Amino acid sequence: MEYKQIQELIKTINKSNISELSIEEGDFKITIKQDFSGQPQYMMAPAPMPMPIQVAATAPQAAVAAPAPAAAPAAKPAADASTGNQITIKSPMIGTFYRSPSPDKPVFVNVGDEVKKGQVLCIIEAMKLFNEIECEMNCRIVKVLADDSSPVEYDQPLFLVEPI
């Protein structure tokens, strides 16, 4: 099962009254549980090591000592009516948010920086893959909304930007 399919499955479960769903495809098993208080709970059983991972074919795995960021979908900008012309850039995936390529390197962007379309804003590590998150427009960083090295959820606001 591919990552996009899992994301769509989670969205569908969140919108429904289903409390638990389990899927098995060969050696791959996934269970998604949701309590009725509105907070979804995600549980995934680890796959056996010999199972080939299709995602690795499109994005190389990062080395432990020096992570080499892999290409990822660009962050989704979303208009925020309460802040006028400012736009919120949200996380396209679940993972760990990093502002710099490694702890000893400078951050990709700071507040006040002018960012060009396609420029890297941050890295999100998901399942040992380091995914570069690129900007989809020319803009200025107004605020960084996520803490470095912290977990982020799908659609969680990462940056507040102002188009230029």
C-alpha atoms as an extended CHARMM CRD file, in Angstrom:
* protein
*
       164  EXT
         1         1  MET       CA              0.0000000000        0.0000000000        0.0000000000  PROA      1               0.0000000000
         2         2  GLU       CA              1.4160000000        3.3820000000       -0.9620000000  PROA      2               0.0000000000
         3         3  TYR       CA              1.7070000000        6.4270000000        1.3020000000  PROA      3               0.0000000000
         4         4  LYS       CA             -0.9490000000        8.3970000000       -0.6450000000  PROA      4               0.0000000000
         5         5  GLN       CA             -3.4070000000        5.5160000000       -0.2580000000  PROA      5               0.0000000000
         6         6  ILE       CA             -2.8160000000        5.4430000000        3.4980000000  PROA      6               0.0000000000
         7         7  GLN       CA             -3.3430000000        9.2340000000        3.7120000000  PROA      7               0.0000000000
         8         8  GLU       CA             -6.6320000000        9.0160000000        1.7940000000  PROA      8               0.0000000000
         9         9  LEU       CA             -7.7380000000        6.0960000000        3.9780000000  PROA      9               0.0000000000
        10        10  ILE       CA             -7.0810000000        8.1110000000        7.1450000000  PROA      10              0.0000000000
        11        11  LYS       CA             -9.0270000000       11.1000000000        5.7570000000  PROA      11              0.0000000000
        12        12  THR       CA            -11.9590000000        8.8520000000        4.8930000000  PROA      12              0.0000000000
        13        13  ILE       CA            -11.9710000000        7.2190000000        8.3550000000  PROA      13              0.0000000000
        14        14  ASN       CA            -11.8430000000       10.6470000000       10.0470000000  PROA      14              0.0000000000
        15        15  LYS       CA            -14.9520000000       11.7430000000        8.1310000000  PROA      15              0.0000000000
        16        16  SER       CA            -16.8980000000        8.5620000000        8.9110000000  PROA      16              0.0000000000
        17        17  ASN       CA            -18.3670000000        6.8770000000       11.9930000000  PROA      17              0.0000000000
        18        18  ILE       CA            -16.0720000000        3.8650000000       11.6550000000  PROA      18              0.0000000000
        19        19  SER       CA            -14.2620000000        3.1840000000       14.9270000000  PROA      19              0.0000000000
        20        20  GLU       CA            -11.6780000000        0.6730000000       13.6480000000  PROA      20              0.0000000000
        21        21  LEU       CA            -10.3830000000       -0.5600000000       10.2990000000  PROA      21              0.0000000000
        22        22  SER       CA             -7.7910000000       -3.2790000000        9.6670000000  PROA      22              0.0000000000
        23        23  ILE       CA             -6.2660000000       -4.0640000000        6.2660000000  PROA      23              0.0000000000
        24        24  GLU       CA             -3.8690000000       -6.8640000000        5.3600000000  PROA      24              0.0000000000
        25        25  GLU       CA             -2.0950000000       -7.1480000000        2.0060000000  PROA      25              0.0000000000
        26        26  GLY       CA              0.4720000000       -9.9430000000        2.0700000000  PROA      26              0.0000000000
        27        27  ASP       CA              2.9910000000       -9.0880000000        4.8030000000  PROA      27              0.0000000000
        28        28  PHE       CA              1.6960000000       -5.5030000000        5.1500000000  PROA      28              0.0000000000
        29        29  LYS       CA             -0.8060000000       -4.8800000000        7.9540000000  PROA      29              0.0000000000
        30        30  ILE       CA             -2.3720000000       -1.6000000000        9.0660000000  PROA      30              0.0000000000
        31        31  THR       CA             -4.9630000000       -0.8460000000       11.7450000000  PROA      31              0.0000000000
        32        32  ILE       CA             -6.5780000000        2.5680000000       12.0940000000  PROA      32              0.0000000000
        33        33  LYS       CA             -8.6260000000        3.2280000000       15.2300000000  PROA      33              0.0000000000
        34        34  GLN       CA            -10.7220000000        6.2560000000       16.0420000000  PROA      34              0.0000000000
        35        35  ASP       CA            -12.4750000000        7.0070000000       19.2910000000  PROA      35              0.0000000000
        36        36  PHE       CA            -15.7600000000        8.8730000000       19.1520000000  PROA      36              0.0000000000
        37        37  SER       CA            -14.4270000000       11.9340000000       20.9840000000  PROA      37              0.0000000000
        38        38  GLY       CA            -13.1120000000       13.0720000000       17.5980000000  PROA      38              0.0000000000
        39        39  GLN       CA             -9.4300000000       12.2530000000       18.2270000000  PROA      39              0.0000000000
        40        40  PRO       CA             -8.1670000000        9.6400000000       15.7410000000  PROA      40              0.0000000000
        41        41  GLN       CA             -5.6180000000        7.0760000000       16.8640000000  PROA      41              0.0000000000
        42        42  TYR       CA             -3.2740000000        5.5310000000       14.3110000000  PROA      42              0.0000000000
        43        43  MET       CA             -1.5390000000        2.2190000000       14.8730000000  PROA      43              0.0000000000
        44        44  MET       CA              0.6290000000        0.4900000000       12.3090000000  PROA      44              0.0000000000
        45        45  ALA       CA              2.1850000000       -2.9410000000       12.7170000000  PROA      45              0.0000000000
        46        46  PRO       CA              5.8470000000       -3.0500000000       11.6030000000  PROA      46              0.0000000000
        47        47  ALA       CA              6.4080000000       -4.8430000000        8.3080000000  PROA      47              0.0000000000
        48        48  PRO       CA              8.9800000000       -7.6510000000        8.0850000000  PROA      48              0.0000000000
        49        49  MET       CA             12.4280000000       -6.5040000000        6.9410000000  PROA      49              0.0000000000
        50        50  PRO       CA             12.6200000000       -8.4050000000        3.6130000000  PROA      50              0.0000000000
        51        51  MET       CA              9.4920000000       -6.6830000000        2.2820000000  PROA      51              0.0000000000
        52        52  PRO       CA             10.4290000000       -4.1890000000       -0.4870000000  PROA      52              0.0000000000
        53        53  ILE       CA              9.1810000000       -0.6660000000        0.0790000000  PROA      53              0.0000000000
        54        54  GLN       CA              7.8460000000        1.0380000000       -3.0500000000  PROA      54              0.0000000000
        55        55  VAL       CA              8.3630000000        4.5550000000       -1.6640000000  PROA      55              0.0000000000
        56        56  ALA       CA             12.1540000000        3.9830000000       -1.5190000000  PROA      56              0.0000000000
        57        57  ALA       CA             12.2190000000        3.7130000000       -5.3170000000  PROA      57              0.0000000000
        58        58  THR       CA             11.0800000000        7.3280000000       -5.7050000000  PROA      58              0.0000000000
        59        59  ALA       CA             12.9040000000        8.8740000000       -2.7380000000  PROA      59              0.0000000000
        60        60  PRO       CA             16.3530000000        7.6690000000       -1.6430000000  PROA      60              0.0000000000
        61        61  GLN       CA             16.8620000000        6.7280000000        1.9830000000  PROA      61              0.0000000000
        62        62  ALA       CA             18.8990000000        9.1510000000        4.0400000000  PROA      62              0.0000000000
        63        63  ALA       CA             22.2180000000        8.1710000000        5.5670000000  PROA      63              0.0000000000
        64        64  VAL       CA             22.3930000000        8.2080000000        9.3540000000  PROA      64              0.0000000000
        65        65  ALA       CA             25.5290000000       10.3840000000        9.6420000000  PROA      65              0.0000000000
        66        66  ALA       CA             24.7440000000       12.9690000000        6.9430000000  PROA      66              0.0000000000
        67        67  PRO       CA             21.1220000000       13.0040000000        5.8010000000  PROA      67              0.0000000000
        68        68  ALA       CA             20.6610000000       13.6400000000        2.0920000000  PROA      68              0.0000000000
        69        69  PRO       CA             17.1930000000       15.1810000000        1.7530000000  PROA      69              0.0000000000
        70        70  ALA       CA             14.8140000000       13.5250000000       -0.6970000000  PROA      70              0.0000000000
        71        71  ALA       CA             12.3280000000       15.3230000000       -2.8850000000  PROA      71              0.0000000000
        72        72  ALA       CA              8.8460000000       15.6050000000       -1.4110000000  PROA      72              0.0000000000
        73        73  PRO       CA              5.5920000000       17.2070000000       -2.3530000000  PROA      73              0.0000000000
        74        74  ALA       CA              5.5840000000       20.9380000000       -1.8010000000  PROA      74              0.0000000000
        75        75  ALA       CA              3.8680000000       22.2570000000        1.3010000000  PROA      75              0.0000000000
        76        76  LYS       CA              0.2480000000       23.2140000000        0.7710000000  PROA      76              0.0000000000
        77        77  PRO       CA             -0.4320000000       26.9470000000        1.1390000000  PROA      77              0.0000000000
        78        78  ALA       CA             -3.8380000000       27.7420000000        2.5680000000  PROA      78              0.0000000000
        79        79  ALA       CA             -5.3970000000       31.1830000000        2.7240000000  PROA      79              0.0000000000
        80        80  ASP       CA             -6.1580000000       32.4000000000        6.2250000000  PROA      80              0.0000000000
        81        81  ALA       CA             -9.0890000000       34.8200000000        6.2750000000  PROA      81              0.0000000000
        82        82  SER       CA             -8.2200000000       36.2430000000        9.7300000000  PROA      82              0.0000000000
        83        83  THR       CA             -4.7410000000       37.4830000000        8.7070000000  PROA      83              0.0000000000
        84        84  GLY       CA             -5.6070000000       39.3820000000        5.5020000000  PROA      84              0.0000000000
        85        85  ASN       CA             -3.1560000000       38.5780000000        2.7260000000  PROA      85              0.0000000000
        86        86  GLN       CA             -1.0570000000       36.1880000000        4.8230000000  PROA      86              0.0000000000
        87        87  ILE       CA             -1.0450000000       32.4900000000        3.9110000000  PROA      87              0.0000000000
        88        88  THR       CA             -0.4550000000       29.4750000000        6.1260000000  PROA      88              0.0000000000
        89        89  ILE       CA              1.8540000000       26.8010000000        4.7060000000  PROA      89              0.0000000000
        90        90  LYS       CA              0.7930000000       23.4240000000        6.0930000000  PROA      90              0.0000000000
        91        91  SER       CA              2.5710000000       20.1020000000        6.4330000000  PROA      91              0.0000000000
        92        92  PRO       CA              1.9330000000       17.7060000000        3.5390000000  PROA      92              0.0000000000
        93        93  MET       CA              2.6740000000       14.6820000000        5.7550000000  PROA      93              0.0000000000
        94        94  ILE       CA              3.1170000000       13.3100000000        9.2640000000  PROA      94              0.0000000000
        95        95  GLY       CA              6.7050000000       13.2850000000       10.5380000000  PROA      95              0.0000000000
        96        96  THR       CA              9.4070000000       15.2100000000       12.3980000000  PROA      96              0.0000000000
        97        97  PHE       CA              9.9390000000       18.8700000000       11.4210000000  PROA      97              0.0000000000
        98        98  TYR       CA             13.5110000000       20.1200000000       10.9670000000  PROA      98              0.0000000000
        99        99  ARG       CA             14.4090000000       23.7330000000       10.1340000000  PROA      99              0.0000000000
       100       100  SER       CA             17.9670000000       22.8660000000        8.9750000000  PROA      100             0.0000000000
       101       101  PRO       CA             19.5930000000       20.0430000000        6.9710000000  PROA      101             0.0000000000
       102       102  SER       CA             21.6140000000       18.9460000000       10.0260000000  PROA      102             0.0000000000
       103       103  PRO       CA             22.1790000000       20.2110000000       13.5880000000  PROA      103             0.0000000000
       104       104  ASP       CA             25.4520000000       21.9760000000       12.6910000000  PROA      104             0.0000000000
       105       105  LYS       CA             24.0590000000       23.7390000000        9.5690000000  PROA      105             0.0000000000
       106       106  PRO       CA             22.0970000000       27.0260000000        9.4360000000  PROA      106             0.0000000000
       107       107  VAL       CA             18.3000000000       26.9770000000        9.1320000000  PROA      107             0.0000000000
       108       108  PHE       CA             16.7250000000       27.0170000000        5.6640000000  PROA      108             0.0000000000
       109       109  VAL       CA             14.6070000000       30.1580000000        6.3120000000  PROA      109             0.0000000000
       110       110  ASN       CA             14.2070000000       32.7730000000        9.0440000000  PROA      110             0.0000000000
       111       111  VAL       CA             11.4350000000       35.2570000000        9.8120000000  PROA      111             0.0000000000
       112       112  GLY       CA             11.6900000000       38.1490000000        7.3460000000  PROA      112             0.0000000000
       113       113  ASP       CA             13.4390000000       36.1130000000        4.6170000000  PROA      113             0.0000000000
       114       114  GLU       CA             12.1700000000       36.4370000000        1.0510000000  PROA      114             0.0000000000
       115       115  VAL       CA             11.6480000000       32.9610000000       -0.3850000000  PROA      115             0.0000000000
       116       116  LYS       CA             11.4690000000       32.0700000000       -4.0730000000  PROA      116             0.0000000000
       117       117  LYS       CA              9.1610000000       29.4250000000       -5.5620000000  PROA      117             0.0000000000
       118       118  GLY       CA             10.8530000000       26.0060000000       -5.2870000000  PROA      118             0.0000000000
       119       119  GLN       CA             13.1750000000       27.0460000000       -2.4250000000  PROA      119             0.0000000000
       120       120  VAL       CA             13.4270000000       24.5720000000        0.4730000000  PROA      120             0.0000000000
       121       121  LEU       CA             11.6100000000       25.7220000000        3.6280000000  PROA      121             0.0000000000
       122       122  CYS       CA             12.2650000000       22.7570000000        5.9130000000  PROA      122             0.0000000000
       123       123  ILE       CA             12.6650000000       18.9840000000        6.0850000000  PROA      123             0.0000000000
       124       124  ILE       CA             10.0870000000       16.5140000000        7.3740000000  PROA      124             0.0000000000
       125       125  GLU       CA             11.4430000000       13.1100000000        8.3300000000  PROA      125             0.0000000000
       126       126  ALA       CA              8.9370000000       10.3170000000        7.8340000000  PROA      126             0.0000000000
       127       127  MET       CA              9.8770000000        6.6470000000        8.2120000000  PROA      127             0.0000000000
       128       128  LYS       CA             13.6360000000        7.3940000000        8.0100000000  PROA      128             0.0000000000
       129       129  LEU       CA             13.1590000000        9.3830000000        4.7830000000  PROA      129             0.0000000000
       130       130  PHE       CA             14.1470000000       13.0540000000        4.8380000000  PROA      130             0.0000000000
       131       131  ASN       CA             11.6760000000       14.9860000000        2.6490000000  PROA      131             0.0000000000
       132       132  GLU       CA             12.5110000000       18.5420000000        1.5460000000  PROA      132             0.0000000000
       133       133  ILE       CA              9.4430000000       20.7780000000        1.7010000000  PROA      133             0.0000000000
       134       134  GLU       CA              9.5570000000       23.4140000000       -1.0270000000  PROA      134             0.0000000000
       135       135  CYS       CA              7.6800000000       26.7040000000       -1.2710000000  PROA      135             0.0000000000
       136       136  GLU       CA              5.0290000000       26.9480000000       -3.9890000000  PROA      136             0.0000000000
       137       137  MET       CA              5.2310000000       30.7440000000       -4.4370000000  PROA      137             0.0000000000
       138       138  ASN       CA              7.4330000000       33.7910000000       -3.9510000000  PROA      138             0.0000000000
       139       139  CYS       CA              6.7920000000       35.0570000000       -0.4280000000  PROA      139             0.0000000000
       140       140  ARG       CA              8.2000000000       36.5140000000        2.7930000000  PROA      140             0.0000000000
       141       141  ILE       CA              8.3280000000       34.4460000000        6.0030000000  PROA      141             0.0000000000
       142       142  VAL       CA              6.1710000000       36.1600000000        8.6530000000  PROA      142             0.0000000000
       143       143  LYS       CA              6.2540000000       33.4900000000       11.3660000000  PROA      143             0.0000000000
       144       144  VAL       CA              7.5540000000       29.9460000000       11.9410000000  PROA      144             0.0000000000
       145       145  LEU       CA              4.6800000000       28.0180000000       13.5620000000  PROA      145             0.0000000000
       146       146  ALA       CA              6.3960000000       24.6780000000       14.3420000000  PROA      146             0.0000000000
       147       147  ASP       CA              9.2960000000       23.9800000000       16.7050000000  PROA      147             0.0000000000
       148       148  ASP       CA             12.5120000000       22.4800000000       15.3470000000  PROA      148             0.0000000000
       149       149  SER       CA             12.8400000000       18.6960000000       15.8340000000  PROA      149             0.0000000000
       150       150  SER       CA              9.2010000000       18.3860000000       16.8720000000  PROA      150             0.0000000000
       151       151  PRO       CA              6.5790000000       15.9810000000       15.5120000000  PROA      151             0.0000000000
       152       152  VAL       CA              4.0540000000       17.4570000000       13.0610000000  PROA      152             0.0000000000
       153       153  GLU       CA              0.7330000000       16.1380000000       11.8290000000  PROA      153             0.0000000000
       154       154  TYR       CA             -0.7080000000       16.1380000000        8.3330000000  PROA      154             0.0000000000
       155       155  ASP       CA             -2.1430000000       19.6010000000        7.5100000000  PROA      155             0.0000000000
       156       156  GLN       CA             -0.5160000000       21.1910000000       10.6070000000  PROA      156             0.0000000000
       157       157  PRO       CA              0.4940000000       24.8530000000       10.0300000000  PROA      157             0.0000000000
       158       158  LEU       CA              4.2790000000       25.2160000000        9.6300000000  PROA      158             0.0000000000
       159       159  PHE       CA              4.8290000000       28.7740000000        8.3630000000  PROA      159             0.0000000000
       160       160  LEU       CA              2.8680000000       31.9860000000        8.0440000000  PROA      160             0.0000000000
       161       161  VAL       CA              3.9250000000       33.7960000000        4.8480000000  PROA      161             0.0000000000
       162       162  GLU       CA              3.0500000000       36.9350000000        2.9200000000  PROA      162             0.0000000000
       163       163  PRO       CA              3.0230000000       36.6850000000       -0.9070000000  PROA      163             0.0000000000
       164       164  ILE       CA              5.3380000000       39.0900000000       -2.7470000000  PROA      164             0.0000000000
